[in-house]
Amino acid sequence: MKRRLAHFFHFRLLPSLLRWWPRPIWRLPAALMAIGRALLDIKTRQLAGNALLALGQRNTALARWRFSWQVAYHVETNLLLGLQSDRLDRPWVKEHVSYDTVLPPGGAILLNLHHANSRVGFLRFSELIHPFGVVVAATIADDTGSKEPHQSANVMDPYSRRSRDLRMRVFGSNIFSATRDIRRALRFLRDDGYLVIQPDARFYGERRWPILGKAFPLAEGAVWFSRHSGKPLIPYGVVPTRGGWRVVIDPPVAPTMDDVAAALERCLRAAPTCWHPDYWQAWDTMPSWSEYQARLAATTHAT
């Protein structure tokens, strides 16, 4: 019953209400909706203390609530903008998403985490660089980090349908499967394309790297693409500001997983509550980096 009510509110009632406004709206409704989400999301409230300690911040009751509410706010903002993505036109993007660093010519691999602001970053990039593409997991993953099976166009809810339309608008045919389109993506890079890769796209695998003191699994595809294409690895983040968001470009990093992990952690620290709660919850269940290294050493010694 709760699931049906939530589905009705988010995908039936809310899209109708949003159409009453002439321009995209998100701040006030996201703030109000985030209160309810933060109250109901017990897992995020429970992990907030560990996250704050890992970030080097004070772990107080108020800080834990603020962290949980901010995570919820960014999730709700992403939902609201997703439902209005057909109205996120060029003037809106230019007004709300600033960009103060120029990418090098000739293509690059753009490293990013799955976070609630990915959509606005993609929109800004699509107006500044060309050709622009993205690598996605085997399952369809939207830019909130949630993964859903393929849906036919006639059964898609408004959010999924508009997210699909936005992906096509931003990337066109330059959407590459991480399992089926490796050669095509490599040709895209060699033809001076700019390719977004989000290495935190999975929660499984034996190889892990340190993220905020935890042994977190990261996909190694970005390093492979960089070594085989000769294109630089450039981390970037999308940081909330008073007027909207700012795309922050970091200097290129060496094509090693240690450097990639360190760069992703810097991006995470710049906007920690924008990381999707699914990823925070996965991070919280991972062993500490020291524990993981001890296990590796024990396994190596035993063999």
C-alpha positions, 0 to 999 in steps of 0.5 A, spaced: 500 500 500 505 504 501 509 503 495 502 504 491 501 511 494 508 513 493 508 511 486 501 515 485 504 521 488 511 521 485 509 519 478 501 521 477 500 527 482 507 530 482 508 531 475 501 534 474 502 539 480 509 541 477 506 543 470 502 549 474 509 553 474 511 556 468 519 554 469 522 548 473 521 549 480 525 544 485 528 548 492 521 549 496 518 542 494 525 538 495 526 541 502 519 539 504 519 532 501 526 531 504 524 532 511 519 526 510 524 522 506 529 523 512 524 521 517 523 515 513 530 513 511 533 509 517 539 506 514 541 513 512 540 516 519 544 510 521 550 511 517 550 518 518 555 518 524 560 513 520 560 518 514 561 524 518 567 521 522 570 519 515 569 526 513 573 529 519 566 532 521 563 533 528 558 527 529 553 530 533 545 529 533 544 535 529 550 534 524 547 527 523 540 530 522 543 535 517 547 530 513 541 525 512 536 531 510 541 534 505 542 527 502 534 526 502 534 534 499 539 532 493 535 526 491 528 529 491 531 535 487 534 530 482 527 527 482 523 534 481 528 536 475 527 529 472 520 530 472 521 537 469 527 535 464 523 537 458 523 544 460 531 544 462 533 548 456 539 552 454 537 558 458 536 555 464 542 551 464 546 557 463 543 560 468 543 555 474 550 551 472 556 555 472 562 552 469 569 555 470 574 551 467 576 549 460 577 542 458 583 540 454 582 539 446 582 532 443 577 528 448 578 525 455 575 520 460 571 524 465 571 521 471 565 522 476 561 519 481 554 517 481 551 523 485 544 526 485 547 532 480 549 528 475 544 530 470 545 538 470 552 536 469 551 532 463 547 538 460 552 543 461 557 539 458 553 537 452 553 545 450 560 545 451 564 539 448 562 535 442 562 529 441 560 527 448 558 520 451 557 516 457 559 508 459 553 505 463 552 499 466 549 492 463 542 494 467 539 501 465 542 506 470 539 513 471 543 518 474 541 517 481 544 511 481 538 507 482 538 501 477 531 498 473 530 493 468 529 495 461 522 498 461 518 498 454 516 505 452 508 504 454 509 502 461 515 507 463 513 512 468 514 519 467 520 520 471 523 514 467 521 516 460 523 523 461 530 521 464 531 516 457 529 522 453 534 527 456 539 521 455 538 521 448 538 529 448 544 529 451 548 523 448 544 521 442 547 515 440 553 515 444 551 511 450 555 505 451 554 499 454 560 497 459 559 489 457 557 490 450 560 496 447 567 496 449 570 497 442 565 502 440 567 506 446 574 506 444 573 508 437 569 514 440 575 516 444 580 515 439 576 520 435 577 525 440 570 524 444 569 526 451 567 520 455 564 520 462 565 513 466 563 512 473 567 507 476 563 506 483 557 503 478 558 496 482 558 494 489 561 487 487 568 485 485 574 482 488 579 488 487 577 494 492 581 501 493 580 506 499 574 511 499 574 514 506 577 509 509 573 503 507 575 498 501 570 500 496 570 496 489 571 500 483 570 498 476 577 499 472 575 500 465 577 508 466 584 506 466 583 501 461 580 506 456 586 511 458 591 506 457 589 504 450 586 510 447 592 515 450 586 520 453 587 523 459 583 521 465 580 528 468 576 527 475 570 532 475 564 534 480 558 538 480 557 542 487 551 545 489 551 553 490 546 558 492 544 559 485 544 552 483 550 548 481 558 549 479 561 544 475 568 543 478 574 540 473 580 537 477 587 536 474 588 530 470 590 524 474 595 518 472 592 512 469 592 507 475 587 505 480 590 508 486 590 515 483 583 514 480 580 512 487 584 518 490 581 523 485 574 520 486 575 521 494 576 528 493 570 529 488 566 525 494 569 530 499 567 536 495 559 534 495 558 528 500 551 529 501 550 528 493 552 521 493 546 517 492 544 514 499 544 507 495 552 508 494 553 511 502 549 504 504 554 500 500 560 504 503 558 503 510 557 495 509 564 495 506 570 493 511 575 498 513 581 499 508 586 496 514 582 490 515 581 489 507 589 489 507 590 484 512 585 479 509 589 480 503 596 479 506 593 473 510 590 470 503 597 471 500 600 468 506 596 462 506 597 460 498 
